[in-house]
Amino acid sequence: MDEHSEKAKLREAIVSGIFYPEEGGELEALVGRLLAENRPKRGGATAIVAPHAGFRYSGDLAALAWNAAAGRKIDTVCILAPMHRPYDDLVYLPESDFFDGPFGAVPVDTDIVEEMMDCGTLFRRNDIPHFEEHGIEVQLPFMRAICPNAGLVPVILGSSAPAAVRALAAALDLVLAERAGDALIVVSSDFATGSSSGPSGDAAATAAADRFLEKVEARDWRSMTAAEGLAAGACGAGCLAAFLASSLAEGTRPELLGRHDSSAFRESADERLVQYAALAYY
């Protein structure tokens, strides 16, 4: 692990040049263009759901979601991202002090991380899951554009098991409820992927995303956990469930800002369809 200073630990970018440009000026220009071209009707959202695919696939929707949070004072950005290869039902916080990339070094709010570590036995401070996952990293170029001075609270949820979801929800209540006025919750999530290539797989992915969005509208967070079987409706279902189960979601309502799939970017007929969406909570 490289050092940002003699004492600070740095989590380096792992999908730079793959999911988004690796040159700082090119990345800044792309993010600026995406934000300029994808504006929702209003800003001020207290929580957003943004895709974590490559910018080519879903950068427009990510820009929509992040623009929905503009227009309010944001000191803390808590990004909730799923582990793509679930190992356990733990919640992982970083050891690193900064998340680095062509967007610059984003400071981790280590005080809040320490507070979350005291929220239960399922919480671990471990950089390894953060080194392996991209769900937080791909949000950071937009974070730097919308709220460049905010501190980062990066959280990886090991699975959508009910116990892990409830633990994360409780931590959000205990640590962020009193900071809610100046905080933004970001759920990093793609939606359903086809179980196979071809028309049947495409239809299955679309249907799964439709069902999941119905549960989002109904605020039925229990159906988003692994126990209820709808977690496959979104790669990040448990993260959204944790937010909805917390007091931070009380008094808010979801708004679907945009939605599309990956069909326009398929390179072969064998490539599975992925559904993407952007949501905001006001």
N, C-alpha and C positions, 0 to 999 in steps of 0.2 A: 504494500500500500504506500502510495506517495504521500508526502507531507505538504500541506499548504503553508505551514510555518513550522517552527521547531516543535510545537506541541499539537497543532491542529491536524486532525485526520481528514483525508480527502477521499470522497467516493467519485471516481472518474467516470466519464460517460462510456457506455458500452454499445449504444446503437447510433452514435454519431456517424454520419456518412452512410447509414443504412436506412434508418427511419426518417432522418432529416439531414440537411446539409451539415458537413463538418467544418466548413469555413464560416467564421463568425459573421462577416459582412453579408454573405449570401443567406445565412439563416435569418438574420435580422430583417433583410429585405423580404424574404418569403413570409415570415410571420406578420410583418407589417401589411403586406398585400392581402393575406388571408383575413386579417382583422378588418381591413378596410372594406373588403368585398362581402363579408358575412356578418351582418349586424342584426340582432334581434330588435323587436319593437321597443324594448326598454332594458335598462340596466338595474343595478341594485340588488341582484340575487344574493341570498345568504348561503346557498349551496348550489353546486352544479354537477351534472354528470357529463363527462367528456370522454370520447373514444381514446384508446391508446394504441391505435394502429399507426403505420407509417403515414406521414403527412400527405403523401400522394393519394392515399385511400380515404382518409377521414380528417385531414387538416381543416377542411371547410367547416365541419361540424364542431371540431374542437374550438375553432375560432368563434363560432356562434355561442358556444357555452361560456367561454371566457369573457366575451364581450358582455354577456348577460350579467356578469359580476362587476362590471365597470361602474363608476359613478358613486362609489361609497368608499369610505376609509377602511383599508384592510391592512392590519398589522401582522396577522398570522394566517398562513395558508396551510391547512391540514389536508394532505392528499392521502386518500385511502385507496390502495391498490391490491389486487389479488395475487396470490402465488399461482403461477400457471402449472406448476408441478407440485401439488399439495403433498407435503410430508407429514403434517400433523395439524393440530387444531390450535396452534399458538398464534400470537400477535407479535410481529417483529418490528422493533424500533432500531434506528441506526446507532452505531458507534461513532460514525463519521461526524465531523463538525461542519462540513461543506459538501454539497453536491456540485461537481464541476462539469464543464462542457464548453462548447463554443459560445454558449449564452452567458458565460462567466461563472464565478463561484457563488452559489446560492447558500447563504448561511442557514444552518439548522438551528432552530430554537431549542437549545439543549436544556434549558430550564423546564420547558413544557414536556420534553421527552423524559426528563427525570421524574416529573410528577406522574406521567402516565405509567412509568415503571412501577410505581407504588400502588397501581390500581388492581393488582391481582396476580395470581400465580401463572396465568397464561401468557404474561408479557415477558419478552426476551429482548435484550439489547445485543444484536448480532448483525454484522455487516454482510455476512455471506449471502443471505437471501436478497439483500439489496443489490449486491454485485450481479446477481443472476437475473434480476427482473427489470423490465423497461417501463412498467406502468407509471411510475413516478417521473422518471427522467423525461419522457416525451411531453409531460405537462409543463416542464420548467421554462422552455422558451416563451410560452404564453404567459406564465406567471411573471417573468421578468418584464414583459411588455405591459401588463395590466397593473401590477403592483410591485414595482421593482425594489421597494424598500422593506417588503414583508419578510418575516422569518418563516422558515419551512418546518413543518412537522410531518415527516414521511412515515407512513404506516403501511406495512404489508400484512394482510390477513392470510394466514396459512390455509384456511379452508372456510367453507360456508356452514360448518357445523353449528347448530344452535348455541352451544356453550361458548364458542369463540365469538359469535355474533353478539351475544348478550354481554360478554366481557368487554368487547370494544364499545358497545353502546354505553355501558356504565362508565367507561373511562372518558368518553366524550362528554357525558354529563358532569362528571366530577371535575374535569380539567378545563374544558372549553366553554361550559355553560356561562360562567361568569365573564368570559371574554367574547361572548357571541356577537356583541355589537361591532367588534373590529376583526372578526374572524371569518374566513371563508372555508367551507368544507368542499372538497373536490373528490368526487367518486370517479376513479379512472376505470372505465369499463367499455369494452366492446360488447355487442349483443350477439345473438345466436349465430352459430356456424353450422352449415349443412353437415349432416351425418355422413353424406356421400356426395359425390359429384353427380351432375345431371339434374333433370327436372324434379325428380322426387326429393333429392337432397335440398334443392333450392326451396321447394314448397315447405319442407319440414323446417328449414331455418326461418322462413318468413312467418310460419305459424307459431313457432316458439317465441319469436320476438313479439308477435301480436299478443300472445298470452301473457308474456312478461310485462308488457306495457299496461295491460289491463290491471295487473296486480299493483303496478306503480301508481296508477290513478286511484286505486282503491286503498292505497297505503298499507297493503297487506304484507308487511315485512316477514311474517312467519312463513309465507309461501315462497319466499326467496332463499330460505335456508335449505341445506342439503336434506334435511329430514322430510321436507314436503315435495322434493323432486323437481321444483321449478328453477333451481339454481343454474341449470344448464341454459336457461333463457338469456343469460348475460354473463360474460366473463368479468365478474365484479359484483355479482348478485349479493354475495354476503356483505360486501362493503356498503352497498346501498341499503341493505336490510339493517345494518348497524346504525346508519344515520337515521333511518326512519324509526327505529326503536328508541332513539335517544330523544331527550327533551329539545334538542336543537331543531327538530323537525316540527315541533308543535306550533300551530298557527301559520304554517306555510302551506303552499299548494304547488303542485308540479305543473310545469308548462313544457310541452314537447316543442322544442325549437326547430328541429329538423331531423330527417331520417332518410337514409338511403343504404344501398348495399354495395358490394364490391364488384358487381357484374361489369361495370364499365372498364375495369382495370384487369380483367382476366387475361392471362397470357396463354391459357390453354383450356380446353373443354373439361380437363380433369381437375381443375382448380375448384375447390369448394367455395361456396358463397358464404360471405360474412355480412351480417347486418350491423349497421352503426346508427347511433342516435345521439342527439344532444338534448339535455333537459336542464331546466333551471327551477329552483325553488325560491319563491318570493314570499 
